[in-house]
Amino acid sequence: MEPVPNKINLLIIDDHAVLRAGLRMLVNAEPDMEVVCEAENRREALNCIAQLQPDVVLLDISFSSR
């Protein structure tokens, strides 16, 4: 996805697809927020950040220890 103007653009990083999907649904239900990328590992996360420069990153705390 591309960043959405006039919205808070988010990246969700978690290794559980079901959790990412649920968070995406909650965030995208808000009129001023949009999930622009999801990642399940560091490589995907860094690619998303480099390409899309999201405003906010939601990160699974245990993700950083792997």
C-alpha positions as CSV (number, residue, x, y, z in Angstrom):
1,M,0.0,0.0,0.0
2,E,1.0,3.6,-0.4
3,P,0.9,6.2,2.4
4,V,-2.4,7.9,2.7
5,P,-2.4,11.7,2.9
6,N,-4.1,13.3,5.9
7,K,-4.1,10.0,7.8
8,I,-1.8,8.5,10.4
9,N,0.0,5.8,8.5
10,L,0.8,2.7,10.6
11,L,3.0,-0.4,10.2
12,I,2.1,-3.5,12.2
13,I,4.9,-5.9,13.1
14,D,3.9,-9.2,14.7
15,D,4.7,-12.8,13.9
16,H,1.0,-13.8,14.4
17,A,-1.1,-13.3,11.3
18,V,-4.4,-13.4,13.2
19,L,-3.3,-10.7,15.5
20,R,-2.1,-8.5,12.6
21,A,-5.4,-8.9,10.9
22,G,-7.4,-8.0,14.0
23,L,-5.2,-4.9,14.6
24,R,-5.6,-3.9,11.0
25,M,-9.3,-4.1,11.2
26,L,-9.4,-2.0,14.3
27,V,-7.0,0.6,13.0
28,N,-8.6,0.9,9.6
29,A,-12.0,1.4,11.2
30,E,-10.7,4.8,12.5
31,P,-11.3,7.6,10.0
32,D,-7.9,9.2,10.6
33,M,-5.7,6.1,10.5
34,E,-4.6,3.6,7.9
35,V,-2.4,0.5,8.1
36,V,0.0,0.9,5.2
37,C,2.1,-2.2,5.8
38,E,2.3,-5.4,7.8
39,A,5.4,-7.4,8.6
40,E,6.0,-10.7,10.4
41,N,9.8,-10.4,10.6
42,R,12.7,-7.9,10.7
43,R,13.4,-8.0,7.0
44,E,9.8,-7.2,6.0
45,A,9.6,-4.5,8.7
46,L,12.8,-2.8,7.5
47,N,11.5,-2.9,3.9
48,C,8.2,-1.4,4.9
49,I,9.9,1.4,6.8
50,A,12.3,2.2,4.0
51,Q,9.7,2.3,1.3
52,L,6.7,3.8,3.1
53,Q,8.1,5.7,6.1
54,P,5.0,5.1,8.4
55,D,4.1,7.6,11.1
56,V,3.6,4.9,13.7
57,V,4.9,1.4,14.2
58,L,3.0,-1.1,16.3
59,L,5.6,-3.7,17.4
60,D,5.2,-6.9,19.3
61,I,7.6,-6.5,22.2
62,S,9.0,-10.0,21.9
63,F,9.8,-9.4,18.2
64,S,12.9,-7.4,19.1
65,S,14.5,-10.3,21.0
66,R,14.5,-12.7,18.1
